[in-house]
Amino acid sequence: MTVATPIAPQTSPVLGSRSTENFRTWVRGALSQLEFRRRDVSFLLGTDEFIHHERRAAFTPRHVTALRHDLESIGLAPRIFAVAGTGERASNDAGETFADAAYAAAGAEVVDAGQTAGLGPLDVVHALKEPTGYESDFQGPILRIGALHLASKPPGLCRMLARRNFAAILDGGTIGNCSYLAHGGDRTPIVGSMSRFAGAVSGRKVVKGLDRGGHGPGTIIVVGAGIAGMSAIEKVKPKAAKLIVVEPYLPAVSRARANLEALGYENYEIISRLTDEVFDDALGIVFAHRSGAKAAEKVCSHEQICRMRHGAVIADIAIDQGGSIRYHGYDESDDATASRDKYRKLVTPDYIYYAETNMPREDPWEASEVHGDSSLPYVTALLALVAHHGTPEAVSRRLLAQHIRVFNPSDPLPEQGSIEYLEQDLRNGLQLAVTDGELHITDPDIERNSTLREWIQSCANS
């Protein structure tokens, strides 16, 4: 058994205390200790429906190359497929996209969605978001990883539940925690990477807006010192003659102070709440305080915003949870688009207001690269575990034999080896499983939600 050893932190506090490349290397080393019952494994990179203008890809061609390299380096013989059009919407400023030819050059067999049912048994399927319709036609049983968004009751997942052609479905947004503690990375690495990216986008928008208005450096406020907040703090530095960080959580304050010094900030202040005086003559504010799926806290009023300098820039990452500014026209029933439109009318033309319902979609090329970096080690681990245990069903049973365990930074780590840490991460993300034809809801939050539970059961019985 290989014992997990801490990895030296990298220099950027925004990217976390360990790089994704270091974590990928650690995972590869852990998996190389396994004995394999089979050498051949199969992987499919899936596409996402164009819902809410989603343009990101789960893997770029670079990740396909890396996946093949990592699997072959530990003695496996992977067969990798990519559905045609996987990266055709993930454009950059130059209009480039991830073309099918690039995936083929990276070592993937590019197939049309309608051909995937004839590929034969697949071991692992990965897409950015929830299953699409063609996934229910896979021979299965498969291990499937991607963001599920169960609250939207995705029809593709409903069809898979009816077919029961999967061994396990894992939500990439909830994978993590144990390896986080072992290596100092993000608590949930995949969703954490997107939070970091959202913070970077918002910080760049503040700088760009102030440049456009001809404003020099001044006071910049960042509400929240978590992953998104620290990422925004790094990006606003060129315009932050003075930085004010709002963070009430004491452990986060200590981390923020260390990170600010590492970033070279000298004129900064960390406070627990916003007051009227904080806004006086401020040039920009980033709301990066949202946490989880609950409605965002209204941390300031419209009247306080109006104390900022004319032409100041407001970036609100919390718009998809209702936004951060208290005003008379707020309605809990408004969706993110309606909330954003109301805020724009509220603060313009005096201020520049920036908010998108999904900020990483603003730069789908780079966001795809970041997402793939965080999900690659777990896809590699799933495929290696299939080779080790023999089948996707055996991997699912192995994960089901464990309990969800969420550790705090102050908790002692269990005396486990590297593989057990990875399996704990994957168990924490396991949402649904099928063994011997029986469906299991394996996440307690879903089990407690009667609406979701009834929807899942109705799909499974259809």
C-alpha positions in Angstrom: 0.0 0.0 0.0 1.3 3.4 -0.9 1.0 5.9 1.9 -0.1 9.4 0.8 2.6 12.0 1.3 2.0 15.8 1.2 3.0 17.6 -2.0 5.0 20.7 -1.8 2.7 23.8 -2.2 3.1 25.9 -5.3 3.7 29.6 -5.2 0.4 30.9 -6.4 -2.2 31.1 -3.5 -5.0 31.5 -6.1 -4.3 28.2 -7.7 -4.3 26.4 -4.3 -1.5 24.9 -2.4 -0.9 22.2 -4.9 -1.1 22.4 -8.7 -3.3 20.1 -10.7 -0.2 18.8 -12.4 1.3 17.7 -9.1 -2.0 16.0 -8.1 -2.1 14.3 -11.5 1.5 13.0 -10.9 0.5 11.8 -7.4 -2.6 10.0 -8.8 -0.5 8.3 -11.5 2.0 7.1 -8.9 -0.7 5.7 -6.6 -2.4 3.9 -9.5 0.9 2.3 -10.7 0.9 0.2 -7.5 -2.3 -1.6 -8.5 -2.4 -5.1 -9.9 -4.7 -5.2 -13.0 -7.1 -8.0 -13.9 -7.3 -6.6 -17.4 -5.3 -4.2 -19.4 -7.8 -2.9 -21.9 -10.2 -0.1 -20.9 -12.5 2.1 -22.9 -13.5 5.7 -22.4 -16.0 8.0 -24.1 -15.8 11.8 -24.0 -19.4 13.0 -24.4 -21.0 16.2 -25.6 -23.4 18.5 -23.8 -26.7 19.8 -24.9 -26.7 23.5 -25.9 -28.7 24.5 -22.8 -28.4 28.1 -21.5 -25.7 28.7 -24.1 -23.2 26.2 -22.6 -20.1 26.1 -24.8 -17.5 24.4 -22.7 -16.0 21.0 -23.3 -15.2 18.5 -20.5 -11.8 17.6 -22.1 -9.7 19.4 -24.7 -7.5 17.5 -27.1 -4.6 18.1 -24.7 -6.4 16.1 -22.0 -7.1 13.2 -24.4 -3.3 13.0 -25.0 -2.7 13.2 -21.2 -5.2 10.6 -20.4 -3.7 8.1 -22.9 -0.2 8.9 -21.6 -1.2 8.4 -18.0 -3.0 5.1 -18.6 -0.3 3.7 -20.8 2.4 4.7 -18.3 0.8 2.4 -15.7 0.5 -0.5 -18.1 -3.0 -0.1 -19.5 -4.2 -0.2 -23.1 -6.9 2.4 -23.4 -9.4 2.9 -26.3 -10.6 6.5 -26.3 -13.6 7.8 -28.2 -14.8 11.4 -28.6 -18.3 12.3 -29.8 -18.2 14.5 -32.9 -18.6 18.2 -32.1 -17.4 17.9 -28.5 -15.3 21.1 -28.7 -16.9 23.0 -31.6 -18.5 25.7 -29.4 -15.5 26.2 -27.1 -14.1 29.2 -28.9 -11.5 31.8 -27.8 -11.0 35.4 -28.7 -9.5 34.5 -32.0 -12.5 32.3 -33.0 -10.6 29.1 -32.7 -12.3 26.0 -31.4 -11.3 22.4 -30.4 -11.9 20.7 -33.8 -12.7 17.0 -34.2 -9.5 16.7 -36.2 -7.6 17.8 -33.1 -9.2 15.2 -30.9 -8.4 12.6 -33.6 -4.7 13.7 -33.7 -4.6 13.5 -29.9 -5.5 9.8 -30.1 -9.3 9.7 -29.9 -11.6 7.9 -32.3 -14.2 10.5 -33.3 -17.7 9.1 -33.6 -21.2 10.6 -34.2 -23.5 10.5 -31.3 -25.8 8.1 -33.2 -22.9 5.6 -33.5 -22.1 5.4 -29.8 -24.5 2.6 -29.1 -22.6 0.3 -31.5 -19.2 0.9 -29.8 -19.6 -2.1 -27.6 -19.2 -2.0 -23.8 -17.8 1.2 -22.4 -16.1 1.6 -19.0 -16.2 5.3 -18.2 -18.1 8.2 -19.8 -17.3 11.8 -19.0 -19.1 15.0 -20.1 -19.2 18.4 -18.6 -22.8 18.2 -17.4 -25.8 15.9 -17.1 -26.4 12.9 -19.5 -27.8 13.6 -22.9 -30.3 11.4 -24.7 -27.9 9.1 -26.6 -26.2 8.0 -23.4 -29.3 5.8 -22.6 -28.5 3.7 -25.7 -25.0 2.6 -24.4 -24.7 -1.1 -23.8 -23.4 -0.5 -20.3 -23.1 -0.8 -17.5 -20.8 2.3 -17.3 -19.3 4.6 -14.8 -20.5 8.1 -15.6 -19.0 11.3 -14.3 -20.2 14.9 -14.9 -22.2 17.6 -13.2 -25.7 16.3 -12.7 -27.9 19.3 -11.8 -30.6 17.0 -10.6 -32.9 19.8 -9.6 -33.5 20.5 -13.4 -34.7 16.9 -13.8 -32.6 16.2 -16.9 -34.4 14.0 -19.4 -31.2 12.3 -20.5 -30.7 11.0 -17.0 -34.3 10.0 -16.8 -33.8 7.8 -19.8 -30.7 6.2 -18.3 -32.6 5.5 -15.1 -35.3 3.7 -17.1 -32.6 1.6 -19.0 -30.4 1.2 -15.9 -27.4 0.9 -18.2 -25.0 2.3 -15.6 -23.1 0.9 -12.7 -22.6 4.3 -11.0 -23.2 8.0 -11.8 -20.9 10.4 -10.1 -21.5 14.2 -9.7 -18.2 15.9 -10.5 -19.2 18.8 -8.4 -19.2 16.8 -5.2 -16.1 14.6 -5.7 -13.2 15.4 -3.4 -12.5 16.2 0.3 -10.2 13.4 1.4 -7.4 14.0 -1.1 -8.0 17.7 -0.5 -6.9 17.2 3.1 -3.9 15.0 2.1 -2.6 17.5 -0.3 -4.0 21.0 0.5 -5.9 21.4 -2.7 -9.6 22.4 -3.2 -12.2 20.7 -1.1 -14.1 19.8 -4.3 -11.5 20.1 -7.0 -13.7 20.1 -10.1 -16.2 22.7 -8.9 -13.4 24.5 -7.2 -11.7 25.0 -10.5 -14.7 26.7 -11.9 -15.2 28.9 -8.8 -11.6 30.0 -9.3 -12.2 30.7 -12.9 -15.3 32.7 -12.2 -13.3 34.8 -9.7 -10.6 35.4 -12.3 -13.2 36.5 -15.0 -14.9 38.9 -12.5 -11.5 40.4 -11.6 -10.5 40.9 -15.2 -13.9 42.5 -15.9 -13.3 45.1 -13.1 -9.9 46.0 -14.6 -11.2 46.1 -18.1 -14.1 48.3 -17.1 -11.9 50.8 -15.2 -9.5 50.9 -18.1 -12.3 51.7 -20.5 -13.5 54.5 -18.2 -10.0 55.9 -17.9 -9.8 55.3 -14.2 -6.4 54.8 -12.5 -5.9 52.7 -9.3 -8.1 53.3 -6.3 -10.0 51.4 -3.7 -11.3 47.9 -4.7 -13.6 45.9 -2.5 -13.8 42.1 -2.7 -16.6 40.4 -0.7 -15.5 36.9 0.2 -12.0 35.4 0.6 -12.7 31.9 -0.6 -11.6 30.3 -3.9 -13.4 32.8 -6.1 -12.6 35.8 -4.0 -8.9 35.1 -3.9 -8.8 34.5 -7.6 -10.5 37.9 -8.1 -8.1 39.6 -5.7 -5.2 38.4 -7.8 -6.7 39.8 -11.0 -7.7 43.2 -9.6 -4.2 44.0 -8.3 -3.3 46.4 -11.1 -6.2 48.7 -10.1 -6.1 48.2 -6.3 -4.2 51.1 -4.7 -6.1 49.9 -1.6 -7.8 46.6 -1.3 -10.6 45.9 1.2 -11.5 42.3 1.7 -14.8 41.4 3.5 -14.6 38.0 5.2 -16.3 37.2 8.6 -15.0 33.6 8.8 -11.8 33.7 11.0 -10.0 30.7 9.4 -10.5 32.2 6.0 -9.1 35.5 7.3 -5.9 33.9 8.3 -5.5 32.2 4.9 -6.4 35.4 3.1 -3.8 37.4 5.0 -1.1 34.9 4.0 -2.2 34.9 0.4 -2.4 38.7 0.2 1.2 38.9 1.4 2.3 36.3 -1.1 0.6 38.3 -3.9 2.5 41.4 -2.9 -0.3 43.4 -1.4 0.8 46.0 1.1 -2.1 48.4 1.4 -5.0 46.2 2.3 -7.7 45.8 5.1 -9.7 42.7 6.0 -13.1 43.5 7.7 -16.0 41.3 8.8 -18.8 43.3 7.2 -19.6 46.2 4.9 -20.3 49.6 6.2 -21.3 52.9 4.5 -17.8 54.3 4.8 -16.2 51.4 3.0 -18.1 52.4 -0.2 -17.0 56.0 -0.2 -15.2 56.8 -3.5 -14.5 53.1 -4.1 -13.7 52.2 -7.8 -14.8 48.6 -7.9 -16.5 45.8 -6.0 -16.5 42.0 -6.6 -19.2 40.0 -4.8 -17.6 36.5 -4.4 -19.3 35.4 -1.2 -21.8 32.9 -2.5 -21.6 29.4 -1.1 -23.5 26.3 -2.3 -27.0 26.4 -3.9 -28.7 28.6 -1.3 -29.9 32.1 -2.2 -27.1 34.6 -2.0 -27.0 36.9 1.0 -27.8 40.5 0.3 -24.6 42.0 1.8 -25.2 45.7 0.9 -27.9 48.1 -0.2 -28.4 50.1 -3.4 -27.9 53.2 -1.3 -24.4 52.0 -0.3 -23.5 51.2 -3.9 -24.4 54.8 -4.8 -21.6 56.0 -2.5 -19.0 54.6 -4.9 -17.3 56.8 -7.5 -19.1 57.5 -10.7 -18.1 54.9 -13.3 -17.1 52.3 -10.7 -17.4 48.6 -11.8 -19.6 46.0 -10.0 -19.0 42.3 -10.7 -21.5 39.9 -9.0 -20.6 36.2 -9.1 -23.7 35.5 -6.9 -26.2 36.4 -9.6 -27.2 32.8 -10.2 -28.3 32.8 -6.5 -30.3 36.1 -6.8 -27.5 38.7 -6.6 -25.9 40.5 -3.7 -27.5 44.0 -3.6 -30.6 44.7 -1.5 -33.2 46.9 -3.2 -37.0 47.3 -3.2 -37.6 45.5 -6.5 -36.0 42.2 -5.5 -38.3 39.1 -6.1 -37.3 35.7 -4.9 -39.1 34.1 -7.8 -36.8 35.9 -10.4 -34.4 33.6 -12.2 -30.8 34.7 -12.7 -31.4 36.4 -16.0 -34.3 38.5 -14.6 -32.3 39.4 -11.5 -29.3 40.5 -13.7 -31.6 42.7 -15.9 -33.1 44.4 -12.8 -29.7 45.1 -11.4 -28.5 46.5 -14.7 -31.4 48.9 -14.8 -30.8 49.8 -11.1 -27.2 50.9 -11.3 -26.6 52.0 -14.9 -25.6 54.4 -16.4 -23.8 55.6 -13.3 -21.9 52.3 -12.8 -20.7 49.4 -14.9 -22.5 46.2 -13.8 -21.2 42.8 -14.8 -22.8 39.5 -14.0 -23.4 36.3 -16.0 -25.4 33.3 -14.9 -22.3 31.2 -15.5 -19.1 33.2 -15.7 -16.9 30.4 -17.0 -19.0 30.3 -20.1 -17.6 33.7 -20.9 -14.3 32.2 -21.9 -15.2 28.6 -22.9 -11.8 27.8 -24.4 -9.9 28.6 -21.2 -12.6 27.2 -19.0 -12.5 23.9 -20.8 -8.8 23.7 -20.2 -9.2 24.4 -16.5 -12.1 22.0 -16.1 -10.2 19.2 -17.9 -7.1 19.7 -15.7 -9.2 19.1 -12.5 -11.3 16.2 -13.8 -8.5 14.3 -15.6 -7.0 12.6 -12.5 -10.4 11.3 -11.4 -11.2 9.9 -14.9 -7.8 8.2 -14.9 -8.5 6.8 -11.5 -11.9 5.4 -12.5 -10.5 3.7 -15.5 -7.6 2.2 -13.5 -10.0 1.0 -10.9 -12.0 -0.8 -13.6 -8.9 -2.5 -14.8 -8.0 -3.4 -11.2 -11.4 -4.7 -10.1 -12.4 -6.1 -13.5 -15.7 -4.4 -14.3 -17.5 -1.1 -13.7 -20.0 -3.0 -11.5 -17.1 -4.2 -9.3 -15.9 -0.6 -8.9 -19.4 0.5 -8.0 -19.7 -2.2 -5.4 -16.3 -1.2 -4.0 -17.4 2.4 -3.6 -20.8 1.5 -2.2 -19.1 -0.5 0.6 -17.8 2.8 1.9 -19.6 5.7 3.7 -19.5 9.3 2.7 -16.9 11.0 4.9 -16.4 14.7 4.9 -13.4 16.0 6.8 -12.5 19.4 8.1 -9.0 20.8 7.9 -8.5 20.3 11.6 -9.6 16.6 11.5 -6.9 13.9 11.6 -6.7 12.0 8.4 -7.6 8.4 8.5 -4.8 5.9 8.3 -5.3 5.0 4.7 -3.2 4.7 1.6 -3.3 6.7 -1.6 -5.9 4.4 -3.4 -8.2 4.6 -0.4 -8.0 8.4 -0.5 -9.0 8.4 -4.1 -11.8 6.0 -3.5 -13.1 8.2 -0.7 -13.1 11.2 -3.0 -15.1 9.2 -5.6 -17.5 7.8 -3.0 -18.3 11.3 -1.8 -19.4 12.1 -5.4 -21.4 8.9 -6.0 -25.0 9.9 -6.5 -26.8 6.9 -8.1 -25.8 3.2 -8.6 -27.3 0.0 -10.0 -26.3 -3.4 -8.7 -28.0 -6.6 -9.9 -30.7 -4.5 -11.5 -31.6 -2.6 -8.3 -31.3 1.2 -8.2 -29.6 2.8 -5.2 -29.8 6.5 -4.3 -26.4 6.8 -2.7 -26.3 10.5 -1.8 -28.2 11.4 1.5 -29.1 14.9 0.3 -31.0 13.3 -2.7 -32.5 10.7 -0.4 -33.9 13.4 1.9 -35.4 15.4 -1.0 -38.8 13.8 -1.6 -39.4 15.6 -4.9 -36.1 14.4 -6.4 -36.5 10.9 -4.9 -40.0 10.5 -6.4 -38.8 11.8 -9.8 -35.9 9.3 -9.8 -38.2 6.5 -8.9 -40.7 7.4 -11.5 -38.0 7.5 -14.2 -36.6 4.1 -13.0 -40.1 2.6 -13.2 -41.1 4.0 -16.6 
